[in-house]
Amino acid sequence: MIEKLIVDFFTSIEKDESITSRNGKAVFFVEELLERRNEIFDHVSVQKISRLHKRYVEKEKDIPVSAPDLFIKDVMAEYLGFEDYEDFKLKNSNLIKDNTIENISNKETSINITKPTTSTPTNSIKQKVIITISITLLSVSSFIFFKRDYFFNTGNCIVWNQDHYERITCTTEGAISDTLYHIDIARFKKVVLTKNMEFFTEGVPNYWYGSNNQGKREFFTARGIHPETKRELDEITEYILVQEGLINY
């Protein structure tokens, strides 16, 4: 579904904005959609968005680029006319289900023409009604599941407290909306790295880093934003750990 989102997004930019170049589309995403419309700065580079275009639109499989985070996927989905990425997934999943059921129905009709069955028109109508009701119930259930926060929460805000984020009402001073960032506050902690820590698990980084307002590098246990600068954290690398004196080449 991520590939469909990215391809649909860049295709829509080319159609609606008359921007045909890869770099032009990437610049439009960063400068127009993030910075001008959402006032989000330094969240992602033009180069990374350009690499997403290479990987998913131009099908260059050897391009080294990680999947976009949830905030970027939300912005892409909103540009396409959806509420967010979950809404995009839900509605496209339902469309796939409808097309699948229609194809199955067409195949069954074709089979019935060449090989009559004993089912009566009444039974056929009942089966269609049952299928329709089942699909409707599934769609409603999925919608309620994905949108439960909208119906039952008055806000989705967090505030920084020494070394971690806490859930708080949006009217509290210093609170920020987590709707944009989707931080797992149960895992997100600021930590001091030491040499005896396990920095990677099977090559996957276990920590993230970012600089505070004084330019000092700080480390955290999960993806998110720096509590002072509000900039997205980066995954640790061996180069960073060498600079910090935590490992030796």
N, C-alpha and C positions, 0 to 999 in steps of 0.2 A: 504493500500500500504506500510505502514511502516513495518508491520509484514513481508510482502513478502521480502522487502529489507533486513531486519535483518536475516531472515532465509536463503535467498540466499547467503548473505555475509558469514555467518559462515559455510555454506555448502561448499562454494567455498574455504575457507581457509583450511578446512579439506581435500578437494580433491587436491588442488594445492600445499599446504605447508606440507601435511601429518601430520597436527597437530590435534589430536583427543580430547584432554582434553579441558574442558571449560576454565580453567585458562590459559592454553597455548595459546588458541585463543585470549583471552583478552590481554595477555602480548604482543602477536604479533601485535595486533591493536595499542596499546599505544606506545610500544617501536620502532616498525618497521615503521608502517604507519604514525603515528603522529610525533614522535621525530626524527627518522632517515631520512625519506623521505620528511617530510614537515617542520622539525625543529620547531615544535609546542610542547611546554613543559607545563606540569601542566594544560592541558586543561580539562582532564577528568581522573578519576582514573581507575585502572585495576578492582577494585571491582565493579564499576558501569557497565562496559562493561560485566563483568561476570554475573551481575544480569540481563542484557538484554538477555543474552543467556538462563538463567534460565526461564525468563518470556516468551520469544517468541519461543525458540527452544524446550526447555524441557516442555513448557506449564504449568509452575507453576504459576497460576493466582494470588496467594496471595503474590507474591514477590513485595515489595515496590520499584518501580523504575519508574522514569519519562521518557517520550519519549525523545530520543536523539535530541540534537539541530541540526540546519540546517547544521552546519559545519561538524558534525560527520556523518550525512546522506550523505553529499557530498563526504566525504572520502570513505565511504562504497560503494557508487555508482561508484566512479572512480575505485576502486579496481575491481569491476565487469565489467569494460570496458565501462562505460557510462561517459558522460561529467560531470554530476553532478546529484543531486537528481531529479531535474525537468526533465532532460533528461530520467532518469530511469522511472519516473511516466508517461511521455508522451509515450515512446515506449511500456511500458507494458500495458498502457491503449489502445493503438492502437491494440496490440496483442489480448487483451480481446475482443475488438470490432470485429476484423477479425474472431476470433473463434466463437463469437456469431452469426455473419452473416452466417458463414459456417454451423453452426448447424441449423439455421433457414432454410437455403437453402436445407439442407439434409432432414429436416422434410417436407418441401413443396414438394420435389421430391417424398418422400415416399407416401405422401397423393395423389399426382397426379397419382401414379401407381394404387392405389386402387379406386380412384374416379376421372375419367377424367374430365377435365374442358374444357371450350370453348376457352381458350386462345390459340393463334396461336404461332408458333415458333418465328415469327417476334416480337410479343409483349414481349415474354420472354426475347429475346436478348436485346430489348430496356430497359426492367426493370433492367437487369444486368448492362448495360452500365450506366444507371442513378445512380444505387447504387455505382458503382465503382467511378464515377466522384464525387459523394457526399462525399465518404470516403476520396478521395484524397484532395478535397478542405478543409475538416475538419482538416486533418492532417497538411496541409500546414499552415492553419490559426493558429492552436495550436502551431506549431513550431515557427512561427513568433512572436506570443504573448510571449512565454516563453523566446525567444532569442533576444528580441528587444534591450536589453541593449548591447548585443554583436555587433549588427549591427549599432546602433546609438550613442553609447557612446565611447569615446576614453579612458576612464578610470573609475574606480570605487573606488576612494580613498577619505579618510577623514583625518581631522587633528583636534586635540583637541584645543579648545579655551576657557580657563578659567573654564567654567562649562558645556560645551557641545561640541559635534562634529560638524564640518562643512564639506560640500562637497567641494573637492578641486582637482586640477589637480595632477596627480601622480608624476609630476616632482617637486612639492613643497617640500621644506625641512620639514621633520617631518611627511610627509604624510604616511599613512598606507593603504593597500588594504582592502577594506570592502568586497571583494569577499569571503574571508575566514570566516568573522564573521557575516555578514548580520545584522548589527545593525540598528535599527529603530531610526535614528538620530533625527527625529521629536519629539520623545517621550523621548529620552535619555538625562537626565540632572543629574548633581551632586547636591545633596540637603543636608541640615542639618535637621535631624529629630528632631521633638519636640513632647512632650507628647500628644498634642491635635490632632495629625495627625491620619488618619485612616490607620493602618498598614496592615490590612487584610480585604478583602471583601468576605464574605461567606467562610472564611477559606483559601482563596487564597492570597498569599503575594502580596503587592502593591509596594514593594521596594526590591532592591538587594544591596549587599555590597561586598567590597573587601578591602584589605590593600594596602596602597601606599608604596613607596620605604623606608619610615621611619617606616613602620610597623603600621601606624595609620589606623584605620578602617574608611572607607568612604562609603557613601550611594548614590544610584542612582535610577532613576525612571523607568528603563527598563532593560531588559536583555542585556548583552553585555560584554565587556572586560574593565578592569581598564585601564585608559589612560596612567598610568605610567608603570605598570608592564606587561600589555598586557595579564593578566591572566583572565580567565572567572569568572564573578561575580556569587555569590551564592544568593539564595533567603533568605530573612530575616526569622528568627525563633523567637519564644518567648524567647528562651534562650539567643540569641544575644541581644534582646531588654532589657532583664533584666540586662545583663552585661553592657549595655550602660546607665542604669538607667532610661529607658523610660517607663517601666511598672514594676509592682510588682506582684509577685506570691501571 
